[in-house]
C-alpha cells in the first residue's frame, strides 16, 4: 500500500487508518521513526506486555509475595494508559 499524505505547517503527517490497522497501531501507541538511507521507517514500539512470559518468577516464596503485593498496589493506585 502507498499513500500520499500532506505535511502540516508543524511538520506533522497523519498515518492512514488502513496502514495503522494493518500493523496494529492504535491511538495509545507510540511509534518509532528512523532513517534508513533516503527513507523514513515508521514502526510500532513494543509494549511492556509483549515481554509477558519471557521472565521467570523467583522460586523464593517471600520474593513472590513481595511481587504480588507490588502488583496489587499498582492495580489499585495507577490507571493503565
N, CA and C atoms as a LAMMPS dump frame, in Angstrom:
ITEM: TIMESTEP
0
ITEM: NUMBER OF ATOMS
243
ITEM: BOX BOUNDS ff ff ff
-5.0000000000000000e+02 5.0000000000000000e+02
-5.0000000000000000e+02 5.0000000000000000e+02
-5.0000000000000000e+02 5.0000000000000000e+02
ITEM: ATOMS id mol type element x y z
1 1 1 N 0.832 -1.186 0
2 1 2 C 0 0 0
3 1 3 C 0.872 1.242 0
4 2 1 N 0.465 2.207 -0.759
5 2 2 C 1.146 3.5 -0.784
6 2 3 C 0.111 4.603 -0.721
7 3 1 N 0.394 5.618 0.058
8 3 2 C -0.499 6.764 0.195
9 3 3 C 0.326 8.037 0.13
10 4 1 N -0.21 9.051 -0.51
11 4 2 C 0.396 10.387 -0.483
12 4 3 C -0.353 11.165 0.591
13 5 1 N 0.367 11.676 1.578
14 5 2 C -0.27 12.418 2.666
15 5 3 C 0.398 13.792 2.786
16 6 1 N -0.385 14.808 3.107
17 6 2 C 0.199 16.145 3.242
18 6 3 C 0.978 16.289 4.55
19 7 1 N 1.897 17.229 4.553
20 7 2 C 2.661 17.565 5.756
21 7 3 C 2.139 18.912 6.248
22 8 1 N 1.777 18.983 7.527
23 8 2 C 1.217 20.222 8.093
24 8 3 C 2.322 21.264 8.283
25 9 1 N 1.929 22.477 8.649
26 9 2 C 2.89 23.554 8.913
27 9 3 C 3.849 23.191 10.039
28 10 1 N 3.377 22.322 10.951
29 10 2 C 4.212 21.891 12.072
30 10 3 C 5.061 20.661 11.725
31 11 1 N 4.999 20.202 10.477
32 11 2 C 5.782 19.042 10.065
33 11 3 C 5.129 17.722 10.421
34 12 1 N 3.83 17.737 10.705
35 12 2 C 3.126 16.521 11.105
36 12 3 C 2.455 15.855 9.905
37 13 1 N 2.344 14.536 9.993
38 13 2 C 1.604 13.781 8.991
39 13 3 C 0.57 12.91 9.706
40 14 1 N -0.437 12.49 8.978
41 14 2 C -1.424 11.565 9.512
42 14 3 C -1.209 10.226 8.828
43 15 1 N -1.041 9.185 9.629
44 15 2 C -0.905 7.851 9.062
45 15 3 C -2.298 7.36 8.696
46 16 1 N -2.517 6.965 7.442
47 16 2 C -3.838 6.493 7.033
48 16 3 C -4.308 5.302 7.874
49 17 1 N -5.608 5.255 8.146
50 17 2 C -6.197 4.229 9.003
51 17 3 C -5.896 2.815 8.507
52 18 1 N -5.977 2.589 7.208
53 18 2 C -5.709 1.241 6.677
54 18 3 C -4.285 0.792 7.01
55 19 1 N -3.339 1.72 6.941
56 19 2 C -1.952 1.371 7.278
57 19 3 C -1.807 1.125 8.775
58 20 1 N -2.419 1.999 9.604
59 20 2 C -2.35 1.796 11.059
60 20 3 C -2.954 0.454 11.443
61 21 1 N -4.11 0.142 10.877
62 21 2 C -4.772 -1.121 11.188
63 21 3 C -3.938 -2.319 10.747
64 22 1 N -3.304 -2.209 9.593
65 22 2 C -2.552 -3.357 9.064
66 22 3 C -1.339 -3.717 9.916
67 23 1 N -0.791 -2.749 10.661
68 23 2 C 0.368 -3.039 11.517
69 23 3 C 0.031 -2.983 13.001
70 24 1 N -1.255 -2.754 13.327
71 24 2 C -1.692 -2.798 14.723
72 24 3 C -1.38 -1.556 15.538
73 25 1 N -1.298 -0.394 14.909
74 25 2 C -1.057 0.851 15.643
75 25 3 C -2.41 1.41 16.084
76 26 1 N -2.542 1.654 17.396
77 26 2 C -3.779 2.216 17.94
78 26 3 C -3.5 3.603 18.512
79 27 1 N -4.542 4.255 18.997
80 27 2 C -4.409 5.636 19.491
81 27 3 C -3.38 5.802 20.593
82 28 1 N -3.263 4.84 21.481
83 28 2 C -2.362 4.987 22.627
84 28 3 C -0.932 4.537 22.347
85 29 1 N -0.669 4 21.147
86 29 2 C 0.666 3.518 20.823
87 29 3 C 1.628 4.66 20.533
88 30 1 N 2.893 4.41 20.764
89 30 2 C 3.956 5.283 20.288
90 30 3 C 4.557 4.615 19.07
91 31 1 N 5.116 5.395 18.174
92 31 2 C 5.792 4.827 17.016
93 31 3 C 7.241 5.31 17.007
94 32 1 N 8.092 4.506 16.419
95 32 2 C 9.493 4.881 16.227
96 32 3 C 9.666 5.32 14.785
97 33 1 N 10.384 6.404 14.578
98 33 2 C 10.691 6.862 13.232
99 33 3 C 12.204 6.872 13.104
100 34 1 N 12.687 6.13 12.119
101 34 2 C 14.135 6.057 11.912
102 34 3 C 14.441 6.303 10.441
103 35 1 N 15.664 6.719 10.19
104 35 2 C 16.096 6.97 8.819
105 35 3 C 16.917 5.797 8.332
106 36 1 N 16.569 5.323 7.15
107 36 2 C 17.338 4.259 6.5
108 36 3 C 17.66 4.741 5.094
109 37 1 N 18.85 5.299 4.938
110 37 2 C 19.223 5.887 3.651
111 37 3 C 18.364 7.106 3.393
112 38 1 N 17.674 7.125 2.255
113 38 2 C 16.814 8.26 1.927
114 38 3 C 15.355 7.992 2.29
115 39 1 N 15.113 6.95 3.096
116 39 2 C 13.762 6.585 3.512
117 39 3 C 13.568 6.814 5.008
118 40 1 N 12.326 7.061 5.382
119 40 2 C 11.953 7.108 6.792
120 40 3 C 11.16 5.849 7.087
121 41 1 N 11.488 5.199 8.183
122 41 2 C 10.809 3.975 8.584
123 41 3 C 9.983 4.274 9.838
124 42 1 N 8.702 3.943 9.791
125 42 2 C 7.803 4.131 10.929
126 42 3 C 7.443 2.741 11.437
127 43 1 N 7.685 2.493 12.721
128 43 2 C 7.358 1.18 13.279
129 43 3 C 6.732 1.334 14.659
130 44 1 N 5.881 0.387 14.992
131 44 2 C 5.204 0.385 16.285
132 44 3 C 6.213 0.033 17.371
133 45 1 N 6.15 0.743 18.509
134 45 2 C 7.03 0.4 19.621
135 45 3 C 6.5 -0.85 20.304
136 46 1 N 7.365 -1.544 20.969
137 46 2 C 6.957 -2.741 21.698
138 46 3 C 6.271 -2.334 22.993
139 47 1 N 5.262 -3.086 23.368
140 47 2 C 4.537 -2.881 24.616
141 47 3 C 5.216 -3.716 25.692
142 48 1 N 5.266 -3.224 26.894
143 48 2 C 5.865 -3.966 28.002
144 48 3 C 5.182 -5.318 28.174
145 49 1 N 3.903 -5.379 27.827
146 49 2 C 3.179 -6.644 27.968
147 49 3 C 3.637 -7.692 26.949
148 50 1 N 4.332 -7.259 25.881
149 50 2 C 4.894 -8.211 24.922
150 50 3 C 5.955 -9.089 25.579
151 51 1 N 6.488 -8.635 26.708
152 51 2 C 7.518 -9.394 27.414
153 51 3 C 6.93 -10.465 28.337
154 52 1 N 5.597 -10.489 28.465
155 52 2 C 4.945 -11.441 29.369
156 52 3 C 5.387 -12.862 29.052
157 53 1 N 5.779 -13.581 30.083
158 53 2 C 6.211 -14.964 29.93
159 53 3 C 7.683 -15.13 29.63
160 54 1 N 8.382 -14.052 29.334
161 54 2 C 9.799 -14.175 28.998
162 54 3 C 10.7 -14.092 30.23
163 55 1 N 10.128 -13.69 31.359
164 55 2 C 10.889 -13.583 32.609
165 55 3 C 10.296 -14.559 33.617
166 56 1 N 11.153 -15.367 34.226
167 56 2 C 10.683 -16.331 35.217
168 56 3 C 10.555 -15.682 36.582
169 57 1 N 9.489 -16.044 37.283
170 57 2 C 9.28 -15.546 38.645
171 57 3 C 10.275 -16.212 39.58
172 58 1 N 10.696 -15.518 40.621
173 58 2 C 11.634 -16.119 41.57
174 58 3 C 11.002 -17.313 42.29
175 59 1 N 11.831 -18.313 42.595
176 59 2 C 11.344 -19.517 43.273
177 59 3 C 11.101 -19.264 44.755
178 60 1 N 11.777 -18.279 45.328
179 60 2 C 11.646 -17.953 46.74
180 60 3 C 10.255 -17.392 47.015
181 61 1 N 9.51 -18.028 47.923
182 61 2 C 8.129 -17.64 48.198
183 61 3 C 8.026 -16.218 48.748
184 62 1 N 8.957 -15.786 49.571
185 62 2 C 8.891 -14.436 50.137
186 62 3 C 9.072 -13.378 49.045
187 63 1 N 9.924 -13.662 48.068
188 63 2 C 10.101 -12.726 46.951
189 63 3 C 8.821 -12.647 46.125
190 64 1 N 8.182 -13.787 45.934
191 64 2 C 6.947 -13.832 45.16
192 64 3 C 5.837 -13.041 45.854
193 65 1 N 5.767 -13.132 47.176
194 65 2 C 4.755 -12.381 47.919
195 65 3 C 4.973 -10.879 47.761
196 66 1 N 6.218 -10.44 47.781
197 66 2 C 6.531 -9.026 47.579
198 66 3 C 6.121 -8.562 46.189
199 67 1 N 6.342 -9.403 45.202
200 67 2 C 5.958 -9.068 43.831
201 67 3 C 4.443 -8.964 43.729
202 68 1 N 3.734 -9.89 44.348
203 68 2 C 2.278 -9.866 44.301
204 68 3 C 1.717 -8.622 45.003
205 69 1 N 2.339 -8.225 46.121
206 69 2 C 1.907 -7.007 46.811
207 69 3 C 2.159 -5.779 45.936
208 70 1 N 3.286 -5.747 45.272
209 70 2 C 3.608 -4.623 44.389
210 70 3 C 2.614 -4.547 43.237
211 71 1 N 2.273 -5.697 42.672
212 71 2 C 1.306 -5.724 41.574
213 71 3 C -0.065 -5.244 42.051
214 72 1 N -0.485 -5.713 43.213
215 72 2 C -1.775 -5.307 43.767
216 72 3 C -1.796 -3.788 43.991
217 73 1 N -0.712 -3.249 44.502
218 73 2 C -0.614 -1.804 44.729
219 73 3 C -0.744 -1.05 43.406
220 74 1 N -0.027 -1.526 42.385
221 74 2 C -0.068 -0.87 41.079
222 74 3 C -1.483 -0.898 40.503
223 75 1 N -2.162 -2.038 40.639
224 75 2 C -3.504 -2.164 40.075
225 75 3 C -4.515 -1.272 40.789
226 76 1 N -4.305 -1.008 42.067
227 76 2 C -5.268 -0.197 42.815
228 76 3 C -4.938 1.287 42.816
229 77 1 N -3.694 1.657 42.509
230 77 2 C -3.3 3.06 42.601
231 77 3 C -2.968 3.731 41.263
232 78 1 N -2.843 2.972 40.194
233 78 2 C -2.476 3.551 38.906
234 78 3 C -3.45 3.107 37.843
235 79 1 N -3.731 4.039 36.909
236 79 2 C -4.632 3.735 35.81
237 79 3 C -3.794 3.417 34.568
238 80 1 N -4.152 2.355 33.867
239 80 2 C -3.438 1.972 32.649
240 80 3 C -3.762 2.966 31.539
241 81 1 N -2.751 3.362 30.814
242 81 2 C -2.936 4.344 29.742
243 81 3 C -3.3 3.653 28.453
